[in-house]
Amino acid sequence: MYYIGIDTGAITTDGVLIDGDCRVVAELVRKTDPDMSRASNAVRDELLRTGGIGLSSIAATVSTGYGRETASFATHSTTEIICHARGARHLFPKSGLVIDIGGQDTKVIALDAEGYPEDFVMNDKCAAGTGRFLEVMAAALHVPLEEMGRRSLKSKNAVSLASTCTVFGETEVISLLSKGVAVTDILAALHRAVAERVVGMMSSLRGLRLNGRGSAVITGGVARNEGVVRTLEEKLGVKILLPANPQTVGALGAALIARTGSSRAEQERGR
């Protein structure tokens, strides 16, 4: 039998199909349609086509993400916090912290010794310091989004950015350009601002001691930005572990929960 995890977010819908031995058979990331239900169904169908199996071979499906309730075909749904924790710990068994920087929100999850969420903090009220923030800044700088990280590593001068607010940040970037500040220096400043926001969020986690948690796993689309990853390592003083596909970690966690079953105790611990 096989198991599916669907992570329906505001920007992308991600899916993972695993077999009974927890091996990934298929995974994909696609843009979320305005109709989230259609997006979830499309991802499920594509997973089945890629895996070469029929719907009758699916033993269970777990949905997660902002639009998890729109996946009407799911066996049950659960939170992104639980799914990212499960997916990250599966990939990196010694990890004690998960940093998820997605398109519209940022989550920092502290894991206990067994890999369950012990505490978490989430910024979901605005796009400050998220993938959307970097996307807008990339457009203002006329730099392809996928090149931001690499180009920022060429920075020669430290520049400060006062705000991670998407609106004010864009105005500030344009002002820096008008003063002749190098694009590479502005990119590095943007990445420092994102990293500092994550560090600020972490200050509210109960009893967090990074030294006692081993490495941190970064997930979400922004994890592909090597400038952000390197800056986070410098700010936190820990090794940042990067999954092969950071965008599907939540969906992987959902698939793993579908395979093992999600106990009420596990759900309660992740709230």
C-alpha positions as CSV (number, residue, x, y, z in Angstrom):
1,M,0.0,0.0,0.0
2,Y,1.0,3.6,-0.5
3,Y,0.4,6.9,1.4
4,I,0.0,10.5,0.3
5,G,0.8,13.8,2.0
6,I,-0.7,17.0,0.6
7,D,0.5,20.4,1.8
8,T,-1.8,23.1,0.4
9,G,-0.2,26.5,0.9
10,A,-1.1,30.0,-0.2
11,I,1.6,30.0,-2.9
12,T,2.3,26.4,-3.7
13,T,0.7,23.0,-3.2
14,D,3.2,20.2,-2.5
15,G,2.7,16.5,-2.5
16,V,4.6,13.4,-1.6
17,L,3.8,9.7,-2.3
18,I,5.6,7.1,-0.2
19,D,5.4,3.3,0.0
20,G,5.1,1.1,3.1
21,D,8.8,1.3,3.7
22,C,8.7,5.2,3.9
23,R,10.5,5.5,0.5
24,V,9.5,8.5,-1.6
25,V,7.9,7.2,-4.8
26,A,7.0,10.7,-6.2
27,E,7.0,14.3,-5.0
28,L,6.1,17.6,-6.7
29,V,5.5,21.3,-6.2
30,R,3.0,23.3,-8.1
31,K,1.4,26.7,-7.9
32,T,-1.7,26.8,-5.9
33,D,-4.8,27.6,-7.9
34,P,-7.3,30.2,-6.6
35,D,-9.5,27.1,-6.2
36,M,-7.4,25.3,-3.5
37,S,-9.6,22.1,-3.8
38,R,-8.7,21.8,-7.5
39,A,-5.0,22.3,-6.7
40,S,-5.0,19.6,-4.0
41,N,-6.8,17.2,-6.4
42,A,-4.4,18.0,-9.2
43,V,-1.4,17.3,-7.0
44,R,-2.9,13.9,-5.9
45,D,-3.6,12.9,-9.5
46,E,-0.1,13.8,-10.7
47,L,1.5,11.9,-7.8
48,L,-0.5,8.8,-8.9
49,R,0.5,9.2,-12.5
50,T,4.1,9.7,-11.7
51,G,4.1,6.8,-9.3
52,G,2.3,4.6,-11.8
53,I,-0.3,3.4,-9.3
54,G,-4.1,3.6,-9.0
55,L,-6.2,5.3,-6.4
56,S,-7.2,2.0,-4.9
57,S,-3.6,1.5,-3.8
58,I,-3.7,4.5,-1.5
59,A,-4.2,3.4,2.1
60,A,-4.4,6.9,3.6
61,T,-3.9,10.5,2.8
62,V,-3.2,13.3,5.2
63,S,-3.6,17.0,4.3
64,T,-1.8,19.9,5.9
65,G,-1.1,23.6,5.2
66,Y,-3.2,26.7,4.9
67,G,-5.8,25.0,2.7
68,R,-5.7,21.6,4.3
69,E,-9.5,21.5,4.8
70,T,-10.1,21.9,1.0
71,A,-8.6,18.4,0.3
72,S,-11.9,16.6,0.7
73,F,-10.4,13.3,-0.3
74,A,-7.9,13.2,2.7
75,T,-8.3,10.6,5.4
76,H,-7.7,13.4,7.9
77,S,-5.8,16.7,8.2
78,T,-3.3,18.1,10.7
79,T,-1.2,21.2,11.3
80,E,1.9,22.3,9.4
81,I,3.8,22.3,12.7
82,I,3.4,18.6,13.3
83,C,4.1,17.8,9.6
84,H,7.2,19.9,9.3
85,A,8.5,18.4,12.6
86,R,7.9,14.8,11.4
87,G,9.3,15.4,8.0
88,A,12.5,17.2,9.2
89,R,13.2,14.6,11.9
90,H,12.7,11.7,9.4
91,L,15.3,13.3,7.1
92,F,17.7,14.4,9.9
93,P,17.2,12.2,13.0
94,K,19.4,14.4,15.2
95,S,17.9,17.7,14.4
96,G,16.3,19.7,17.2
97,L,15.0,22.8,15.4
98,V,13.1,23.5,12.2
99,I,13.1,26.8,10.5
100,D,10.4,27.0,7.8
101,I,10.4,30.1,5.6
102,G,7.6,29.9,3.1
103,G,6.0,32.2,0.6
104,Q,3.7,33.9,3.1
105,D,4.8,33.0,6.6
106,T,7.7,31.9,8.8
107,K,7.7,29.2,11.4
108,V,10.3,28.2,14.0
109,I,9.7,24.8,15.7
110,A,11.7,23.4,18.7
111,L,11.6,19.6,18.8
112,D,11.9,17.5,22.0
113,A,14.0,14.4,22.3
114,E,11.5,12.3,20.5
115,G,11.1,14.7,17.6
116,Y,7.7,16.1,18.6
117,P,7.1,19.9,18.6
118,E,7.9,21.1,22.0
119,D,7.2,24.8,21.2
120,F,6.9,26.9,18.2
121,V,6.4,30.5,17.0
122,M,4.9,31.6,13.7
123,N,4.6,34.8,11.8
124,D,1.5,34.5,9.7
125,K,0.1,38.1,10.0
126,C,2.1,39.6,7.2
127,A,4.7,38.7,4.6
128,A,7.6,40.4,6.3
129,G,10.8,38.4,5.9
130,T,9.1,35.7,3.9
131,G,9.5,34.4,0.4
132,R,7.1,37.0,-0.9
133,F,9.3,39.7,0.7
134,L,12.3,38.5,-1.2
135,E,10.3,38.1,-4.4
136,V,9.3,41.8,-4.3
137,M,12.8,42.9,-3.5
138,A,14.3,40.8,-6.3
139,A,11.9,42.5,-8.8
140,A,12.9,46.0,-7.4
141,L,16.5,45.1,-7.9
142,H,16.0,43.4,-11.3
143,V,17.7,40.3,-10.1
144,P,16.2,36.8,-10.8
145,L,14.9,35.3,-7.6
146,E,17.0,32.2,-8.0
147,E,20.2,34.3,-8.3
148,M,19.7,36.4,-5.1
149,G,21.6,34.0,-2.8
150,R,24.6,33.5,-5.1
151,R,25.0,37.2,-5.9
152,S,24.7,38.2,-2.3
153,L,27.8,36.2,-1.4
154,K,29.9,38.7,-3.5
155,S,29.0,41.6,-1.2
156,K,32.0,43.7,-0.1
157,N,30.4,46.3,2.2
158,A,27.9,45.9,5.1
159,V,24.7,47.8,4.5
160,S,21.8,48.0,7.0
161,L,18.2,47.6,6.1
162,A,15.7,49.1,8.6
163,S,12.6,47.1,7.7
164,T,11.5,43.6,6.6
165,C,8.1,45.1,5.8
166,T,7.4,44.4,2.1
167,V,6.1,47.9,1.4
168,F,8.7,49.9,3.4
169,G,11.5,47.6,2.4
170,E,10.9,48.1,-1.3
171,T,11.0,51.9,-0.8
172,E,14.3,51.5,1.2
173,V,15.8,49.4,-1.5
174,I,15.0,51.9,-4.2
175,S,16.5,54.6,-2.0
176,L,19.7,52.7,-1.6
177,L,20.0,52.1,-5.3
178,S,19.6,55.8,-6.0
179,K,22.5,56.5,-3.6
180,G,24.7,54.1,-5.7
181,V,24.9,51.3,-3.2
182,A,25.9,48.0,-5.0
183,V,23.2,45.5,-5.7
184,T,25.3,42.7,-4.1
185,D,25.5,44.7,-0.8
186,I,21.7,45.4,-0.8
187,L,21.1,41.6,-1.4
188,A,23.3,40.7,1.6
189,A,21.4,43.3,3.7
190,L,18.1,41.7,2.7
191,H,19.3,38.3,3.8
192,R,20.6,39.6,7.1
193,A,17.2,41.2,7.7
194,V,15.5,37.9,7.1
195,A,17.9,36.1,9.4
196,E,17.6,38.7,12.1
197,R,13.8,38.4,12.0
198,V,14.1,34.6,12.5
199,V,16.4,35.1,15.4
200,G,14.0,37.6,16.9
201,M,11.1,35.1,16.6
202,M,13.2,32.5,18.4
203,S,13.6,34.6,21.5
204,S,10.0,33.8,22.4
205,L,10.4,30.0,22.4
206,R,10.3,28.5,25.9
207,G,13.7,27.5,27.2
208,L,15.3,27.3,23.8
209,R,19.0,26.4,24.0
210,L,20.5,25.9,20.6
211,N,23.6,24.2,21.8
212,G,21.5,21.4,23.2
213,R,19.5,20.8,20.0
214,G,22.2,19.9,17.6
215,S,21.6,21.1,14.1
216,A,18.7,23.1,12.6
217,V,16.8,22.1,9.5
218,I,15.6,24.8,7.1
219,T,12.5,24.1,5.0
220,G,10.3,26.1,2.6
221,G,11.2,27.8,-0.7
222,V,13.5,30.3,0.8
223,A,15.8,27.4,1.9
224,R,17.0,27.4,-1.7
225,N,18.5,30.8,-1.1
226,E,22.1,30.1,-0.1
227,G,22.6,33.6,1.1
228,V,19.8,33.3,3.7
229,V,21.1,29.9,4.8
230,R,24.7,31.1,5.3
231,T,23.5,34.2,7.1
232,L,21.4,32.1,9.5
233,E,24.3,29.9,10.2
234,E,26.4,32.9,11.2
235,K,23.6,34.4,13.3
236,L,22.7,31.2,15.1
237,G,26.1,29.6,15.4
238,V,24.7,26.2,14.4
239,K,24.9,24.0,11.3
240,I,21.9,24.5,9.0
241,L,20.8,21.3,7.3
242,L,19.3,21.6,3.9
243,P,16.9,18.9,2.6
244,A,17.2,17.8,-1.0
245,N,13.7,19.3,-1.6
246,P,13.0,21.7,1.2
247,Q,9.6,22.6,-0.2
248,T,8.1,19.2,0.3
249,V,9.2,18.5,3.9
250,G,5.7,19.3,5.2
251,A,4.1,17.0,2.7
252,L,6.6,14.3,3.5
253,G,5.7,14.6,7.2
254,A,2.0,14.4,6.3
255,A,2.6,11.2,4.2
256,L,4.6,9.7,7.1
257,I,1.7,10.4,9.5
258,A,-0.7,8.8,7.0
259,R,1.4,5.7,7.1
260,T,1.7,5.4,10.9
261,G,-1.6,6.9,11.9
262,S,-1.9,10.1,13.8
263,S,-2.7,9.6,17.5
264,R,-4.7,12.3,19.4
265,A,-1.7,12.6,21.7
266,E,0.6,13.5,18.8
267,Q,-1.8,16.1,17.6
268,E,-2.2,17.6,21.0
269,R,1.6,17.9,21.4
270,G,1.9,19.8,18.1
271,R,-0.7,22.5,18.9
